[in-house]
Amino acid sequence: MTVPHPEALVAIDKPASLTEAVTADIEVASAALLLQLTGPAGSRLARLERACGIEAGLRGQTIRLRGPVDRVRVGERALTEILDVIENGGEVDDADIGAVVRLVERHPERKLRDIFQDVVITAASGKQITARGLAQKCYLRAIRDNDLVFGVGPAGTGKTYLAMAMAIKALQEQRVKRIVLTRPAVEAGEKLGFLPGDLTEKVDPYLRPLYDALHDMLPEARVNALMQRGVIEVAPLAFMRGRTLEDSFVILDEAQNTVVSQMKMFLTRLGPRSKAVVTGDVTQVDLPRGQRSGLADAIDLLTDVEGLACSFFSAEDVVRHPLVASIIRAYEARDRAAVMERDDGL
């Protein structure tokens, strides 16, 4: 049995089998801590129920878990780990509950505190930007230890957001003199050529996610001042040709929509004392049929290059709404079935 948390007394029945229903009572001494643990109106307990396949209820300052012994023990360990994070000044959001349960199940040797207390920066809102799971923890370590990192995986896994946080941290610590943010301007099934406006106004929609991340992490006045001084630059990938990016933290987002020649051009822009993070999802390529993604090509070609690291994410690492992970898995399952059907027909 897991050793109880200092603020929690846990009692669990001993069942005859792993499928027999048991209960575990967790008594939390502090009402403030209990609220942080369970969330408004018990929202986190509801997420814990879905993630563990158990029942979770609250009576006074006692949390009661009920279900198969193996699932109850996972739920009890998850709550204990969350308590540990909160008591040590960390933050756990409702959306993190599923990731916590997966961590407890798959990596019982890991302490949640070691992951969630890896604070990159504190955003303008006061929110701490940290790793929200093991994959993100490894991603942050890869960025710290390497000058070029590929972050590859589905939308919602925090690839671009964490890279942006690391870039801002490097700028604040004066390890770089500027941040360069870029994306290929590839239309995702929509034609924008007839939209009104000059070139800047036409390409801004492609760059909007980068602006959103910036404004989430820094006060608007600060972002505007840094952009006016050229300390932060946001530009389409085509504008990178012919440049050498020195003393810079460079982020190439949506890199799956580069062609091979564009990726080569970008990677060879990196100058002294610079770091680059390349993010993308090779399952969402918007290039014309027959053109190979520069991201997929670079991963195949450069995996063994010293000083370069690849971090891969899956649907399990999604930190957006829980539905996003389910949607991604449904698409992946359909794609796998289509490949198998095609192979059987050959």
C-alpha positions in Angstrom: 0.0 0.0 0.0 1.2 3.5 -0.8 2.5 5.4 2.2 -0.1 8.0 3.2 0.5 11.7 2.4 1.3 13.7 5.6 -2.0 15.6 5.3 -4.1 12.5 4.4 -5.0 9.3 6.3 -5.9 6.6 3.9 -7.6 3.3 4.7 -8.3 0.7 2.0 -10.2 -2.6 2.4 -8.4 -5.8 1.4 -10.5 -7.6 -1.3 -10.6 -11.2 -2.2 -9.9 -10.3 -5.9 -8.8 -7.3 -8.0 -12.3 -7.0 -9.5 -14.1 -6.9 -6.2 -15.3 -3.4 -5.2 -13.4 -1.8 -2.3 -13.3 1.7 -0.8 -10.6 4.0 0.2 -11.1 7.0 2.5 -8.8 10.0 2.3 -9.1 12.5 5.1 -7.6 15.9 4.4 -6.9 18.1 7.4 -7.0 21.4 5.6 -10.2 22.8 4.1 -8.2 25.0 1.7 -6.1 22.1 0.6 -9.2 20.0 0.1 -10.7 22.6 -2.2 -7.5 22.8 -4.3 -7.4 19.0 -4.4 -11.0 18.4 -5.5 -11.6 21.6 -7.5 -14.7 23.8 -7.7 -17.9 21.7 -7.1 -15.7 18.6 -7.1 -14.7 19.0 -10.8 -11.4 17.2 -10.3 -13.0 14.3 -8.6 -15.4 13.9 -11.6 -12.3 13.8 -13.9 -10.6 11.3 -11.6 -13.7 9.1 -11.8 -13.6 9.0 -15.6 -9.8 8.5 -15.7 -9.7 5.7 -13.2 -13.0 4.0 -13.7 -14.1 4.4 -10.1 -16.5 6.4 -8.0 -15.3 9.4 -6.0 -17.4 11.2 -3.4 -16.9 13.9 -0.8 -18.3 13.9 2.8 -17.0 16.8 4.9 -13.3 16.6 4.5 -13.2 13.0 3.6 -12.8 11.8 0.0 -14.1 8.3 -0.6 -13.0 6.2 -3.6 -14.9 3.1 -4.6 -14.1 0.5 -7.3 -11.8 -2.4 -8.2 -8.8 -2.4 -5.9 -6.2 -1.8 -8.6 -8.2 1.2 -9.9 -8.8 2.6 -6.4 -5.1 2.4 -5.6 -4.3 4.3 -8.8 -6.8 7.0 -7.8 -5.4 7.1 -4.3 -1.9 7.5 -5.5 -2.9 10.2 -8.0 -4.6 12.2 -5.3 -1.5 11.7 -3.0 0.8 13.0 -5.7 -1.4 16.0 -6.4 -1.4 16.8 -2.7 2.3 16.7 -2.7 2.5 19.1 -5.7 0.1 21.6 -4.1 1.7 21.6 -0.7 5.1 22.4 -2.3 3.7 25.4 -4.1 2.9 23.8 -7.5 -0.3 24.0 -9.5 -2.4 21.2 -10.9 -5.3 22.1 -13.3 -8.5 20.1 -14.0 -7.1 19.3 -17.4 -4.1 17.6 -15.8 -5.9 14.9 -14.0 -5.9 12.4 -16.9 -2.1 13.0 -17.4 -1.5 12.4 -13.6 -3.4 9.1 -13.7 -1.5 7.9 -16.8 1.8 8.9 -15.1 0.9 6.9 -11.9 -0.1 3.9 -14.0 2.9 3.8 -16.4 5.7 5.3 -14.4 5.0 4.6 -10.7 8.7 5.4 -9.9 8.2 9.0 -11.0 7.3 11.8 -8.6 4.7 14.2 -9.9 6.4 17.0 -8.0 9.5 16.6 -10.1 7.5 17.2 -13.3 5.0 19.9 -12.3 7.5 22.0 -10.4 9.7 22.4 -13.4 8.5 26.0 -13.8 9.8 27.6 -17.1 8.3 31.1 -16.5 5.4 32.8 -14.8 2.9 34.1 -17.4 1.5 37.6 -17.4 -1.7 36.2 -15.7 0.4 34.8 -12.9 0.0 31.3 -14.1 3.1 29.1 -13.8 4.1 27.5 -17.1 5.4 24.1 -16.4 5.7 20.6 -17.9 2.2 18.9 -17.6 3.4 15.4 -18.1 6.4 13.2 -18.7 6.6 13.8 -22.5 6.7 17.6 -21.9 9.3 17.2 -19.1 11.5 15.3 -21.6 10.8 18.0 -24.3 12.0 20.8 -22.0 15.1 18.9 -21.1 15.8 18.3 -24.8 15.5 22.0 -25.5 17.9 22.9 -22.6 20.5 20.3 -23.7 20.5 20.7 -27.5 20.8 23.6 -30.0 18.2 22.0 -32.4 15.1 20.2 -31.3 12.2 18.7 -33.3 8.9 18.5 -31.3 6.6 16.2 -33.2 3.1 15.2 -32.4 -0.6 16.0 -32.5 -2.1 19.4 -31.8 -2.7 20.3 -28.2 0.4 18.7 -26.7 2.1 22.0 -25.9 4.9 21.8 -28.4 4.8 25.4 -29.6 3.6 26.8 -26.3 6.5 25.4 -24.3 9.0 26.3 -26.9 7.7 29.9 -26.7 8.1 29.8 -22.9 11.7 28.6 -23.2 12.4 31.3 -25.7 11.1 34.0 -23.4 13.1 32.6 -20.5 16.3 32.6 -22.6 15.6 36.2 -23.6 14.9 37.2 -20.0 18.2 35.6 -18.8 20.1 37.3 -21.7 21.2 34.0 -23.2 19.9 35.3 -26.5 19.3 38.8 -27.9 16.1 38.1 -29.8 13.4 35.7 -30.6 12.4 34.8 -34.1 9.1 33.1 -34.7 8.2 31.7 -38.1 5.7 29.5 -40.0 5.3 28.4 -43.6 2.3 30.3 -45.2 0.5 27.2 -46.5 -3.3 27.4 -47.0 -5.1 24.6 -45.2 -7.7 23.9 -47.8 -8.8 27.6 -47.9 -7.8 30.2 -50.5 -6.8 33.5 -49.0 -5.5 35.2 -52.1 -8.6 37.3 -52.7 -8.7 38.6 -49.1 -8.3 42.4 -48.9 -5.1 43.9 -47.5 -1.4 44.1 -48.1 1.1 41.2 -47.7 1.4 41.6 -43.9 -2.4 41.5 -43.5 -2.6 38.4 -45.7 0.0 36.4 -43.8 -1.1 37.5 -40.3 -3.8 34.8 -40.0 -1.0 32.1 -40.4 1.0 33.7 -37.6 -1.9 34.3 -35.2 -1.2 31.3 -32.9 2.3 32.6 -32.3 0.9 36.0 -31.4 -1.6 34.4 -29.1 1.1 32.5 -27.2 3.2 35.6 -26.9 0.3 37.7 -25.4 -0.5 34.9 -23.0 3.0 34.9 -21.5 3.9 38.6 -21.6 1.9 41.8 -21.0 0.6 43.3 -24.2 2.6 46.5 -23.8 5.8 44.5 -23.3 5.1 42.4 -26.4 4.5 45.5 -28.6 7.6 47.2 -27.3 9.8 44.2 -28.0 8.4 43.7 -31.5 8.8 47.4 -32.3 12.5 47.1 -31.3 12.9 43.9 -33.3 13.8 41.9 -30.2 10.8 39.7 -31.1 10.2 39.0 -34.8 7.3 37.1 -36.2 7.5 36.5 -40.0 6.6 33.9 -42.7 9.2 31.3 -43.4 9.9 32.8 -46.9 11.4 35.9 -45.2 14.2 33.8 -43.6 16.0 33.1 -46.9 19.5 34.6 -47.1 19.7 35.5 -43.4 22.0 34.3 -40.6 20.3 34.2 -37.2 22.9 34.8 -34.5 22.2 35.1 -30.7 18.6 34.0 -31.4 16.0 31.6 -30.2 14.2 30.5 -33.3 10.9 28.6 -33.5 9.6 27.1 -36.7 5.9 26.2 -36.1 3.7 24.0 -38.4 6.9 22.6 -39.9 5.0 19.7 -41.5 4.0 22.2 -44.2 7.5 23.0 -45.3 8.9 21.2 -48.4 12.3 19.6 -48.3 14.1 22.7 -49.8 12.4 25.0 -47.3 13.4 22.9 -44.3 17.0 22.8 -45.5 17.0 26.6 -46.0 15.7 27.1 -42.5 18.1 24.7 -40.7 21.0 26.4 -42.4 20.1 29.8 -41.1 21.2 29.0 -37.6 24.1 31.1 -36.5 26.5 31.2 -33.5 25.0 31.2 -30.0 21.5 30.3 -31.4 19.0 27.7 -30.6 16.1 26.4 -32.8 13.0 24.4 -32.0 11.0 23.0 -34.9 7.4 21.8 -34.2 4.8 20.1 -36.3 2.4 17.2 -36.8 3.3 14.9 -39.7 -0.3 13.6 -39.8 -1.7 17.0 -40.7 0.3 18.0 -43.9 -1.4 20.6 -46.1 1.1 20.4 -48.9 -0.1 19.5 -52.4 -0.3 15.8 -53.1 3.0 14.3 -54.0 5.2 16.8 -52.1 7.1 15.3 -49.2 7.0 17.1 -45.9 10.3 18.8 -45.0 9.7 17.9 -41.4 9.4 14.1 -42.1 12.4 14.3 -44.4 14.6 16.1 -41.8 13.6 13.6 -39.0 14.6 10.7 -41.2 17.8 12.3 -42.4 19.2 14.0 -39.2 18.3 11.7 -36.4 21.9 10.8 -35.7 23.3 14.3 -35.9 25.1 15.3 -32.7 23.5 18.3 -30.9 20.1 17.5 -32.3 17.2 15.9 -30.4 13.7 14.7 -31.4 10.8 14.7 -28.9 7.7 12.8 -29.9 4.2 13.3 -28.5 1.0 11.1 -28.8 -2.7 11.6 -28.3 -2.1 10.6 -24.6 0.0 13.8 -24.2 -2.8 16.2 -25.3 -3.3 18.9 -22.6 -6.4 20.6 -24.2 -10.0 19.5 -23.6 -10.1 15.7 -23.0 -12.3 15.4 -26.1 -9.3 16.4 -28.2 -7.3 13.3 -27.3 -10.4 11.1 -28.0 -10.8 12.8 -31.4 -7.2 12.3 -32.3 -7.4 8.6 -31.4 -10.5 8.2 -33.5 -8.8 9.7 -36.6 -5.6 7.6 -35.9 -7.7 4.4 -35.7 -9.5 5.2 -39.0 -6.2 5.9 -40.7 -4.7 2.6 -39.5 -7.7 0.7 -40.7 -7.4 2.4 -44.1 -3.8 1.4 -44.4 -4.5 -2.2 -43.4 -7.4 -2.4 -45.9 -5.2 -1.0 -48.7 -2.3 -3.4 -47.8 -4.8 -6.4 -47.8 -5.9 -5.3 -51.3 -2.4 -5.4 -52.8 
